[in-house]
Amino acid sequence: MDDKDRIGEYYRLMYEGMVKKDEMLLQKVLDPAFVLAHMTGMSQPKEAFKKETDKMTEINITEASKRYHERMFPGYKSKFLETDPEFIERFDNFAFDEVVNSDDLDERTRMMAILATLIGSQSVDEFRAMVPAALNFGVTPVEVKEIVYQAVAYLGIGRVFPCLHIVNDILTERGIQLPLEPQATTTTENRLEAGEQAMIHIMGESMRGFAQSGPEESRHINKWLTDNCFGDYYTRKGLDNKQREMITFCFLAAQGGCEPQLTSHAVNNMMVGNDRAFLIKVISQCLPFIGYPRSLNALNCVNAAADRRKAAEETPER
């Protein structure tokens, strides 16, 4: 072995010691008088070099997670890789590999559910990050807008207002001209009737006359549910009833404290064809974004809704 080969071998051993954080190997390879000369002109003695090497953490992000992340955020490298490498390794591997590969929920549906969940949980920063990802996965600008619009009925304009601004900014940055094509199918004159028909289509004949039902002092709220919540939003194009019931389920699951309504809308989901298995997939895909407590509450509501549906099917008609 000549001097050139010997130098090359020492460099190989030094890098091996750095990657494996093998202190004994570094002690063996590095001379006590070793000084690392950086291209910036800074000199780093052996002990200082070892301290920096000890700080290095090998990040084991799976290839599946890397591929999924690249599809969501092409060319983007998270700063957390430098500041929080251990955390980002576990989160990315969980959210973008283990979770996304746990079921067969299609990508567009997953992204729509996540957007609705982020609005429901008031996760404005993450919503801003995930809107471009959703568009990259094929969710259309109209669908994104419809998710935001419908959220107003379940969260109120105060909590949805920032998300609407975010969507407008992102679409404008992408060169998409606003406003988008109209999606309304009702008028001021027929929204009440159309809203009732939408409710009947989803929940059955028991909703006929709902706008005129209930105690006189609160009857107006039933009317508003009919003409505003359903007449203004559910009647719009851009999303079908299965998609609208799914995002409503996500709004309610994410904000918490709405378990009675969440159970009712889990029933509605089942009535339009989003069965228990489908809703469990939706909960599973949204879990990294809202955590375990609200996910488990949502699962309990789905199970309660399934029991209610089973009991209704087993009850003979009179």
C-alpha positions as CSV (number, residue, x, y, z in Angstrom):
1,M,0.0,0.0,0.0
2,D,1.6,3.3,-1.1
3,D,1.1,6.7,0.6
4,K,-1.9,7.6,-1.6
5,D,-3.7,4.4,-0.8
6,R,-2.8,4.8,2.9
7,I,-4.3,8.3,3.0
8,G,-7.4,7.1,1.2
9,E,-7.8,4.3,3.8
10,Y,-7.5,6.8,6.7
11,Y,-10.2,9.0,5.1
12,R,-12.5,6.0,4.7
13,L,-12.0,5.0,8.3
14,M,-12.6,8.5,9.5
15,Y,-15.9,8.8,7.6
16,E,-16.9,5.4,8.9
17,G,-16.2,6.5,12.4
18,M,-18.2,9.7,11.9
19,V,-21.3,7.8,10.4
20,K,-21.2,5.1,13.1
21,K,-20.2,7.5,15.8
22,D,-17.5,5.0,16.7
23,E,-15.3,6.9,19.3
24,M,-12.7,4.1,19.5
25,L,-12.2,4.1,15.7
26,L,-11.9,7.9,15.6
27,Q,-9.4,7.8,18.5
28,K,-7.3,5.3,16.5
29,V,-7.5,7.1,13.2
30,L,-7.1,10.7,14.3
31,D,-3.7,11.9,15.4
32,P,-3.7,13.9,18.7
33,A,-2.6,16.9,16.7
34,F,-5.3,16.5,14.1
35,V,-6.9,19.7,12.9
36,L,-9.8,19.8,10.4
37,A,-9.4,22.7,8.0
38,H,-12.8,23.8,6.7
39,M,-13.2,25.4,3.3
40,T,-14.5,28.4,5.1
41,G,-11.1,28.9,6.6
42,M,-12.1,27.8,10.1
43,S,-9.9,25.3,11.9
44,Q,-11.4,22.6,14.2
45,P,-9.1,20.7,16.6
46,K,-9.6,17.0,17.2
47,E,-11.7,17.4,20.4
48,A,-14.0,20.0,18.8
49,F,-14.4,17.8,15.8
50,K,-15.3,14.9,17.9
51,K,-18.0,16.9,19.8
52,E,-19.6,17.9,16.5
53,T,-19.5,14.3,15.3
54,D,-21.2,13.1,18.5
55,K,-24.0,15.5,17.8
56,M,-24.7,14.0,14.3
57,T,-27.7,11.8,14.1
58,E,-28.3,9.3,11.4
59,I,-31.8,9.8,10.0
60,N,-33.5,6.6,8.9
61,I,-36.5,7.8,6.9
62,T,-37.9,5.0,4.8
63,E,-37.8,5.1,1.0
64,A,-41.7,4.9,0.9
65,S,-41.9,8.0,3.2
66,K,-39.4,9.9,1.1
67,R,-41.2,9.1,-2.1
68,Y,-44.6,10.2,-0.7
69,H,-43.1,13.3,0.8
70,E,-41.5,14.2,-2.6
71,R,-44.9,13.7,-4.3
72,M,-46.6,16.1,-1.8
73,F,-43.8,18.7,-1.7
74,P,-41.5,18.3,-4.8
75,G,-38.0,19.5,-4.1
76,Y,-38.8,20.7,-0.6
77,K,-36.4,19.8,2.3
78,S,-37.9,20.4,5.8
79,K,-35.8,22.5,8.2
80,F,-36.8,19.9,10.8
81,L,-34.3,17.5,9.3
82,E,-31.6,19.8,10.8
83,T,-33.3,21.0,13.9
84,D,-35.4,18.0,14.9
85,P,-34.1,15.0,13.1
86,E,-35.3,12.3,15.5
87,F,-38.8,13.7,15.5
88,I,-39.1,14.1,11.8
89,E,-37.8,10.6,11.2
90,R,-40.5,9.1,13.4
91,F,-43.3,11.4,12.2
92,D,-42.6,11.1,8.5
93,N,-42.2,7.3,8.7
94,F,-45.5,7.0,10.6
95,A,-47.6,9.5,8.7
96,F,-46.3,9.1,5.2
97,D,-45.5,5.4,5.2
98,E,-47.1,3.3,7.9
99,V,-50.4,5.2,7.9
100,V,-50.8,5.9,4.1
101,N,-50.0,2.2,3.4
102,S,-52.3,0.8,6.0
103,D,-55.4,0.8,3.8
104,D,-56.6,1.3,0.2
105,L,-58.3,4.7,0.6
106,D,-57.6,6.5,-2.7
107,E,-55.2,9.5,-2.6
108,R,-57.7,12.2,-3.5
109,T,-60.2,11.1,-0.9
110,R,-57.4,11.0,1.7
111,M,-56.3,14.5,0.9
112,M,-59.8,15.9,0.9
113,A,-60.4,14.3,4.3
114,I,-57.1,15.8,5.6
115,L,-58.0,19.3,4.4
116,A,-61.4,19.1,6.1
117,T,-59.7,17.8,9.3
118,L,-57.1,20.6,9.3
119,I,-59.9,23.2,9.0
120,G,-61.9,21.5,11.7
121,S,-58.9,21.5,14.1
122,Q,-57.9,25.1,13.3
123,S,-54.5,23.9,12.0
124,V,-53.9,26.9,9.8
125,D,-50.2,26.5,9.3
126,E,-50.5,22.8,8.3
127,F,-53.5,23.6,6.2
128,R,-51.4,26.1,4.3
129,A,-48.8,23.4,3.7
130,M,-51.2,20.7,2.7
131,V,-53.3,22.6,0.2
132,P,-50.5,22.5,-2.5
133,A,-50.0,18.8,-1.6
134,A,-53.7,18.1,-2.2
135,L,-53.6,19.9,-5.5
136,N,-50.5,17.8,-6.4
137,F,-52.5,14.7,-5.7
138,G,-55.3,15.7,-8.0
139,V,-57.8,17.4,-5.8
140,T,-59.2,20.2,-8.0
141,P,-59.4,23.9,-7.1
142,V,-63.2,23.6,-7.1
143,E,-63.1,20.8,-4.7
144,V,-60.7,22.6,-2.3
145,K,-63.0,25.7,-2.4
146,E,-66.1,23.6,-1.8
147,I,-64.5,22.0,1.3
148,V,-63.7,25.5,2.6
149,Y,-67.2,26.9,1.8
150,Q,-69.0,24.0,3.5
151,A,-66.9,24.3,6.6
152,V,-68.6,27.6,7.4
153,A,-71.8,25.8,8.2
154,Y,-70.1,23.6,10.8
155,L,-67.3,25.8,12.1
156,G,-68.5,29.4,11.5
157,I,-66.9,32.1,9.4
158,G,-64.6,33.2,12.2
159,R,-62.7,29.9,12.1
160,V,-62.8,29.4,8.3
161,F,-61.9,32.9,7.2
162,P,-58.1,32.4,7.4
163,C,-58.4,29.2,5.4
164,L,-60.3,30.9,2.6
165,H,-57.5,33.5,2.3
166,I,-54.9,30.8,2.2
167,V,-56.7,29.0,-0.6
168,N,-57.1,32.2,-2.6
169,D,-53.4,33.0,-2.2
170,I,-52.2,29.6,-3.2
171,L,-54.5,29.4,-6.3
172,T,-53.4,32.9,-7.3
173,E,-49.8,31.9,-7.0
174,R,-50.4,29.0,-9.3
175,G,-51.9,31.2,-11.9
176,I,-55.5,30.1,-11.4
177,Q,-57.9,32.9,-12.1
178,L,-60.5,33.8,-9.4
179,P,-63.4,33.5,-9.0
180,L,-63.7,29.9,-10.1
181,E,-66.6,28.8,-12.2
182,P,-70.0,29.1,-10.4
183,Q,-71.2,25.9,-8.6
184,A,-74.5,27.2,-7.1
185,T,-77.7,25.4,-8.2
186,T,-80.2,27.3,-6.1
187,T,-81.6,30.8,-5.9
188,T,-82.8,32.8,-2.9
189,E,-86.3,31.8,-3.8
190,N,-85.9,28.0,-4.0
191,R,-83.1,27.3,-1.5
192,L,-85.5,26.2,1.2
193,E,-87.2,23.7,-1.0
194,A,-84.0,22.5,-2.5
195,G,-82.4,22.2,1.0
196,E,-85.3,20.0,2.2
197,Q,-85.0,17.8,-0.9
198,A,-81.2,17.4,-0.2
199,M,-82.0,16.4,3.4
200,I,-84.6,13.9,2.3
201,H,-82.2,12.4,-0.2
202,I,-79.6,11.9,2.4
203,M,-81.6,11.1,5.6
204,G,-84.9,10.0,4.3
205,E,-88.6,11.0,4.4
206,S,-88.5,11.8,8.1
207,M,-86.8,15.1,7.2
208,R,-89.8,16.3,5.2
209,G,-91.2,19.4,6.9
210,F,-88.2,19.7,9.2
211,A,-88.0,23.4,8.6
212,Q,-91.4,23.9,10.2
213,S,-90.8,21.5,13.2
214,G,-89.7,22.0,16.8
215,P,-90.6,24.6,19.5
216,E,-91.8,27.9,18.1
217,E,-89.0,29.9,19.8
218,S,-86.2,27.8,18.1
219,R,-88.0,26.7,14.9
220,H,-86.1,29.3,12.9
221,I,-82.9,27.3,13.5
222,N,-84.4,24.3,11.9
223,K,-85.3,26.5,8.9
224,W,-81.7,27.8,8.7
225,L,-80.4,24.2,8.8
226,T,-82.6,23.5,5.9
227,D,-82.2,26.6,3.7
228,N,-78.6,27.6,4.7
229,C,-76.7,24.5,5.7
230,F,-78.3,22.2,3.1
231,G,-79.9,24.6,0.6
232,D,-76.8,26.8,0.3
233,Y,-74.1,24.2,0.5
234,Y,-75.2,20.6,-0.1
235,T,-77.0,21.6,-3.3
236,R,-73.8,23.0,-4.8
237,K,-71.9,21.2,-7.6
238,G,-68.2,20.3,-7.2
239,L,-68.7,17.6,-4.6
240,D,-71.3,14.8,-4.4
241,N,-73.3,13.9,-1.3
242,K,-70.9,11.1,-0.3
243,Q,-68.0,13.6,-0.4
244,R,-69.9,16.3,1.4
245,E,-71.0,13.9,4.2
246,M,-67.4,12.7,4.5
247,I,-65.9,16.2,5.0
248,T,-68.7,17.1,7.4
249,F,-67.7,14.0,9.4
250,C,-64.1,15.3,9.4
251,F,-65.1,18.8,10.4
252,L,-67.0,17.5,13.4
253,A,-64.4,14.8,14.4
254,A,-61.5,17.3,14.3
255,Q,-63.1,20.1,16.3
256,G,-64.3,17.8,19.2
257,G,-67.2,18.3,21.5
258,C,-69.7,17.5,18.8
259,E,-70.1,13.8,19.4
260,P,-73.9,13.7,19.1
261,Q,-73.7,15.5,15.7
262,L,-70.7,13.4,14.7
263,T,-72.7,10.2,15.4
264,S,-75.6,11.5,13.4
265,H,-73.4,12.4,10.4
266,A,-71.7,9.0,10.7
267,V,-75.2,7.6,10.2
268,N,-75.7,10.0,7.3
269,N,-72.5,8.8,5.8
270,M,-73.6,5.2,6.0
271,M,-77.0,6.1,4.4
272,V,-75.3,7.6,1.3
273,G,-72.8,4.7,1.0
274,N,-69.8,5.6,3.1
275,D,-69.9,2.5,5.3
276,R,-68.2,1.8,8.7
277,A,-65.0,0.4,7.0
278,F,-64.7,3.5,4.9
279,L,-65.1,5.9,7.9
280,I,-62.5,3.9,9.8
281,K,-60.1,4.4,6.9
282,V,-60.8,8.2,7.0
283,I,-60.2,8.4,10.7
284,S,-57.0,6.4,10.3
285,Q,-55.6,8.7,7.6
286,C,-56.4,11.8,9.6
287,L,-55.1,10.5,12.9
288,P,-51.5,12.0,12.5
289,F,-53.1,15.4,12.1
290,I,-55.6,15.4,15.0
291,G,-54.1,12.9,17.4
292,Y,-55.4,9.8,19.2
293,P,-58.1,11.3,21.6
294,R,-60.3,12.8,18.9
295,S,-59.6,9.9,16.6
296,L,-60.8,7.4,19.2
297,N,-63.8,9.6,19.9
298,A,-64.7,9.5,16.2
299,L,-64.2,5.7,16.2
300,N,-66.7,5.4,19.1
301,C,-69.2,7.5,17.2
302,V,-68.8,5.4,14.1
303,N,-69.4,2.2,16.1
304,A,-72.5,3.8,17.7
305,A,-73.8,4.9,14.3
306,A,-73.3,1.3,13.0
307,D,-75.2,-0.1,15.9
308,R,-78.0,2.5,15.3
309,R,-78.2,1.5,11.7
310,K,-78.3,-2.2,12.5
311,A,-81.0,-1.7,15.1
312,A,-83.1,0.4,12.6
313,E,-82.7,-2.3,9.9
314,E,-83.8,-5.1,12.3
315,T,-86.8,-3.1,13.5
316,P,-89.9,-4.3,11.6
317,E,-91.9,-1.6,9.8
318,R,-95.3,-0.9,11.4
